[in-house]
Amino acid sequence: MLILAIGAPAVYFGITQPHVSSIPSNIRDPIDELKPTVPTLEPPALVIPEIPPLTAPALTIPPLPDIRPVTRSDPILGLPVVPIQNQATIDFSTGAPVVRTGGKDQDALDKALKEMSDVLKDAKFEVKK
């Protein structure tokens, strides 16, 4: 406690109140002159190097392969391929084309052909010029 009681006022008066300090003025004045002077520094000149413009290398595009349409014979994924046959019908009721000839299909085909010929015999078309 004794050290703090003596040390605190000594530090206070020695730092903040130099005229109250016990240091003689003939010693204190030359010490003030020994303070270093900070030279003013000028920043270096800013030199920005010139960068040549960027040029992209010439790109060559390879030729594309020929595009060929894909033909499918799968009835689910594409159009089914059915050969045309005279005097035959194609049945799609099962989802796949079934070619049928004769029987009830032949009778229905003959009846439809007769009805179409009866309608067309009286039809007349005029050609406009």
C-alpha positions in Angstrom: 0.0 0.0 0.0 2.9 2.3 0.8 4.4 1.8 -2.6 1.2 2.6 -4.4 0.6 5.6 -2.2 4.0 7.0 -3.1 4.2 5.7 -6.7 0.9 6.9 -8.1 1.5 10.6 -7.3 5.0 10.4 -8.5 3.9 9.0 -11.9 1.1 11.5 -12.2 3.2 14.5 -11.4 6.2 13.2 -13.4 4.2 12.6 -16.6 1.4 15.1 -16.6 2.9 18.0 -14.7 6.6 18.2 -15.7 7.1 21.6 -14.1 6.3 20.0 -10.8 8.8 17.2 -11.5 12.0 16.9 -9.6 14.1 16.7 -12.8 16.1 19.9 -13.1 15.3 22.1 -16.1 18.9 22.1 -17.3 18.6 18.3 -17.9 15.0 18.3 -19.0 15.4 20.9 -21.8 18.2 19.0 -23.7 16.1 15.8 -23.5 13.2 17.6 -25.2 15.6 18.6 -28.1 16.6 14.9 -28.5 13.1 13.9 -29.6 13.3 12.5 -33.2 11.9 14.4 -36.0 9.8 12.4 -38.4 10.8 13.2 -42.0 7.9 13.7 -44.3 7.7 10.9 -46.8 6.3 11.4 -50.3 4.6 8.4 -51.8 6.3 6.8 -54.7 5.1 7.7 -58.2 2.3 5.5 -59.4 3.4 3.8 -62.6 0.8 1.6 -64.4 2.3 -0.6 -67.0 0.5 -0.6 -70.3 -1.1 -4.0 -71.0 -1.6 -5.0 -74.6 -5.2 -5.7 -75.6 -6.2 -9.3 -75.3 -6.9 -11.2 -78.5 -8.8 -14.4 -78.4 -7.4 -17.3 -80.5 -9.3 -18.2 -83.6 -11.6 -21.1 -82.8 -12.6 -23.6 -85.5 -15.8 -25.5 -85.1 -15.7 -29.1 -86.1 -18.3 -30.2 -88.7 -21.4 -31.7 -87.2 -22.4 -35.2 -88.2 -25.3 -35.6 -90.6 -28.6 -36.0 -88.8 -30.6 -38.9 -89.9 -34.2 -39.4 -88.9 -34.8 -42.5 -86.8 -37.5 -44.8 -88.2 -39.1 -47.1 -85.7 -41.4 -50.1 -86.2 -42.4 -50.3 -82.5 -46.2 -49.5 -82.3 -45.8 -48.0 -78.8 -42.8 -45.7 -79.4 -43.4 -44.8 -83.1 -45.6 -45.3 -86.1 -46.2 -48.9 -87.0 -45.1 -50.0 -90.5 -48.0 -51.8 -92.3 -47.7 -52.8 -95.9 -50.6 -51.8 -98.1 -52.6 -54.8 -99.4 -55.6 -54.8 -101.8 -58.9 -56.1 -100.5 -57.7 -56.1 -96.9 -58.6 -54.3 -93.7 -56.4 -53.2 -90.8 -57.6 -53.7 -87.3 -56.1 -51.5 -84.5 -58.3 -52.7 -81.7 -55.5 -54.6 -79.9 -53.1 -51.6 -80.2 -51.1 -53.3 -83.0 -52.1 -53.3 -86.7 -53.6 -56.6 -87.7 -54.2 -57.1 -91.5 -57.4 -59.2 -92.2 -58.8 -60.5 -95.4 -62.0 -62.3 -96.1 -65.1 -63.1 -93.9 -67.1 -60.3 -92.4 -64.4 -57.7 -93.2 -64.6 -58.5 -96.9 -68.4 -58.1 -96.9 -68.2 -54.7 -95.0 -65.6 -53.6 -97.5 -67.7 -54.5 -100.5 -70.7 -52.7 -99.0 -68.7 -49.5 -98.3 -67.3 -49.5 -101.9 -70.8 -49.9 -103.4 -72.2 -47.0 -101.2 -69.4 -44.7 -102.3 -69.9 -45.5 -106.0 -73.7 -44.9 -105.7 -73.0 -41.5 -104.2 -70.4 -40.5 -106.7 -72.4 -41.5 -109.9 -74.8 -38.5 -109.4 -72.1 -36.0 -108.3 -71.0 -33.4 -110.8 -68.3 -30.9 -110.3 -68.1 -27.7 -112.3 -64.7 -26.4 -113.1 -64.3 -22.6 -112.6 -61.9 -20.8 -114.9 
